[in-house]
């Protein structure tokens, strides 16, 4: 794995929860493949989530009560688990969003300092 790929993986690991919660808040209940596709679409292809990364994250969020999974049938008539954000998930998303915006503001200030 190149240094650049390693950095991408580290960033993704630290932000996966907020990306999934935001996706569910935006789209409503969807299955894992739709979450991965949406993140790829919104990032213009920069994010390529494999299911081995996404599903453990979804299970972790479900254990924490931030998302709820329910079995259903896709538009292609396949059985899939659909995930929805819970009220606790919305509160967590709001808190993480505030933290993210504060961090982004600090980074913006630091990176735009005169040298």
C-alpha positions as CSV (number, residue, x, y, z in Angstrom):
1,X,0.0,0.0,0.0
2,X,1.4,3.4,-1.0
3,X,1.8,6.2,1.5
4,X,-1.0,8.1,-0.2
5,X,-3.4,5.0,0.0
6,X,-2.4,4.6,3.7
7,X,-3.4,8.2,4.4
8,X,-6.7,7.8,2.6
9,X,-7.5,4.7,4.7
10,X,-6.7,6.5,7.9
11,X,-8.9,9.4,7.0
12,X,-11.7,7.1,6.0
13,X,-11.5,5.1,9.2
14,X,-11.8,8.2,11.3
15,X,-14.7,9.6,9.3
16,X,-16.7,6.5,8.3
17,X,-19.3,6.9,11.0
18,X,-20.2,10.5,10.2
19,X,-20.3,9.8,6.5
20,X,-22.7,6.9,7.0
21,X,-24.9,8.8,9.4
22,X,-25.1,11.8,7.1
23,X,-25.9,9.5,4.1
24,X,-28.7,7.9,6.0
25,X,-30.0,11.3,7.2
26,X,-30.0,12.5,3.6
27,X,-31.4,9.4,1.8
28,X,-33.5,7.7,4.5
29,X,-33.4,3.9,4.9
30,X,-31.1,2.2,2.4
31,X,-29.0,-0.9,2.1
32,X,-25.2,-1.0,2.4
33,X,-24.5,-1.1,-1.3
34,X,-26.6,2.1,-1.8
35,X,-24.6,3.8,1.0
36,X,-21.3,2.9,-0.7
37,X,-22.6,4.0,-4.1
38,X,-23.8,7.4,-2.6
39,X,-20.4,8.0,-1.0
40,X,-18.7,7.3,-4.3
41,X,-21.1,9.6,-6.1
42,X,-20.8,12.5,-3.7
43,X,-17.0,12.2,-3.6
44,X,-16.7,12.1,-7.4
45,X,-15.2,8.6,-7.1
46,X,-12.6,9.5,-4.5
47,X,-14.2,7.2,-1.9
48,X,-14.4,3.5,-2.8
49,X,-15.8,1.6,0.1
50,X,-15.5,-2.1,0.1
51,X,-18.1,-4.1,1.9
52,X,-15.5,-5.4,4.3
53,X,-15.1,-1.9,5.6
54,X,-18.7,-0.7,5.4
55,X,-20.6,-3.6,7.0
56,X,-18.5,-3.8,10.2
57,X,-19.0,0.0,10.5
58,X,-22.8,-0.4,10.1
59,X,-22.8,-3.2,12.7
60,X,-20.8,-1.0,15.1
61,X,-23.3,1.9,14.6
62,X,-26.2,-0.5,15.1
63,X,-24.7,-1.9,18.4
64,X,-24.3,1.7,19.6
65,X,-28.0,2.4,18.7
66,X,-27.2,5.0,16.1
67,X,-28.7,3.1,13.2
68,X,-31.4,0.5,13.0
69,X,-31.2,-2.4,10.5
70,X,-34.2,-4.1,9.1
71,X,-34.5,-6.9,6.5
72,X,-36.3,-6.0,3.3
73,X,-36.3,-6.5,-0.5
74,X,-34.4,-4.3,-2.9
75,X,-35.7,-2.8,-6.2
76,X,-34.1,-5.9,-7.8
77,X,-36.1,-8.2,-5.6
78,X,-33.1,-9.3,-3.5
79,X,-33.1,-9.7,0.2
80,X,-31.0,-6.9,1.9
81,X,-30.7,-5.2,5.2
82,X,-31.9,-1.6,5.1
83,X,-30.4,0.8,7.6
84,X,-32.0,3.9,9.1
85,X,-30.6,6.6,11.3
86,X,-32.2,6.7,14.8
87,X,-32.9,9.7,17.0
88,X,-29.7,8.9,18.9
89,X,-27.9,8.8,15.6
90,X,-29.2,12.2,14.6
91,X,-27.9,13.6,17.9
92,X,-24.5,12.0,17.4
93,X,-24.4,13.3,13.8
94,X,-25.1,16.9,15.0
95,X,-22.3,16.6,17.6
96,X,-19.8,15.1,15.2
97,X,-20.8,17.7,12.5
98,X,-20.1,20.5,15.0
99,X,-16.7,18.9,15.9
100,X,-15.9,18.5,12.2
101,X,-16.7,22.1,11.4
102,X,-14.6,23.3,14.3
103,X,-11.7,21.2,13.2
104,X,-12.1,22.3,9.6
105,X,-12.1,25.9,10.6
106,X,-8.9,25.5,12.7
107,X,-7.2,23.7,9.7
108,X,-8.4,26.4,7.3
109,X,-6.9,29.1,9.6
110,X,-3.6,27.2,10.0
111,X,-3.2,26.5,6.3
112,X,-3.9,30.0,5.3
113,X,-1.4,31.7,7.7
114,X,1.1,33.9,6.0
115,X,4.5,32.2,5.8
